[in-house]
Amino acid sequence: MAPSAPDPLLARVRPSCAALVAHEDSSVRINSDKVRAFIEELDRSEFQKLAEPMHFPLNFRSQQDEINFLTLYGLLNLGSGFRKELHKYADRVRLLPSPL
C-alpha cells in the first residue's frame, strides 16, 4: 500500500506531471499547435460517447484502489491500437488471431 499523504492522490498528480514536463531534460514535449489541430479534428459525437465514464461491477475500498485498478486496466490495454507496429518492431509473428 502506498504511504499516506496529507494531500489527496489526485491533487498530487497534476503538479507532478507539470514538473516532469517543465524539466529541461524531459523527453516529454507538448506541441500546442498539434493539440489544437487534434481538438479541431475530433468527431464531437464520438468523443461524447467515449468520454462517458466506464462502469465496472466492482466496489473499491478507496479512491486509490480504484485508481490502481484503472491504471492496471489502461496498462493492459496499452498498445492495442498498435498491434501491427508492435509485432513489426518486436520482430514477432502474430500467433493468435486478432480479436477484430
N, C-alpha and C positions, 0 to 999 in steps of 0.2 A: 504494500500500500504506500502511496506517495506521502511524503511528510506534509503535515497540515501547515497552512499559512494563514495569516490574518486576512488576506485578500481572496475573494472568490477566484476559482481557477480561470474562468473566462475573462476576468478583469486583468489577469496577468498575461494572457495570450497576445493581445494586440500590441502592448509595449515591447514584448519580446520579439515579435515579428518586425516591428518598426526598427528596433535596434539592429537586427540582422541585416535588414535592407540598407540601413544607414551606414553600416560598416564599410569602409572603403575597399577592403579586400573581399567583400562578399561576392559570391558568384550569382547572387540574385539581383536582377535588374528589372525595373518596371518601365516599359515604354508607354507613356501616356497616350501617344498618338494611336498605338496599336490597341490600347484599352478602349479608346473612343470608337475606333473602327469596329471592334468586336461588338460593342454595345449597339452600334447603329445597325449592324447586320443581324442581330438577334431576331428570331421569329417570336414575337411577343406572346402569342397564344401557346406556343410550345414551351416557352420559358415559364409562363404561369403554371402550366401543367406540371413541369418538372420541379418547380420551386415549392410545391406543396410538401408539407412535412411527411416523412416516412413514418408509418405506424407499424411497430413490431409488437407481437403479443407478449411483451416482456414487462416486468416491473423491476425497476432499479432501486437499490438502496440509497443511492446518492446521485447527484448530478455528475460527479466524477466517474462513477461506474457507467453511466450512460454515455459519457464522452469517450471512455475507454472502449466500449462496445462499438460505437460509431466509427472510431478511429480504426479499430481492427477490421471492421466491415469495409471501410474505404481501402485499407491496405490490401485486403483480399481481392478487391475489385480492380486494384491498380493494374493498369496496362491492358485491360480487357479490350479497349478500343484500338490497341496497337499490336494485336496478335501476330499479324504477318511480319511487321517490323521487328518485333521481339524475337521471333523464330529466326528471321534472317540474320540479325546481329548476334544472336546467341549460337548460330551455326547448328541449329537443331531442326529436326524434321518433326512435323506435327504427327503424333501417333494416334491421338484421339480425334474423332470428328468434331468439327466446330459445332457449337450449340445452335447456330443460325443456319 
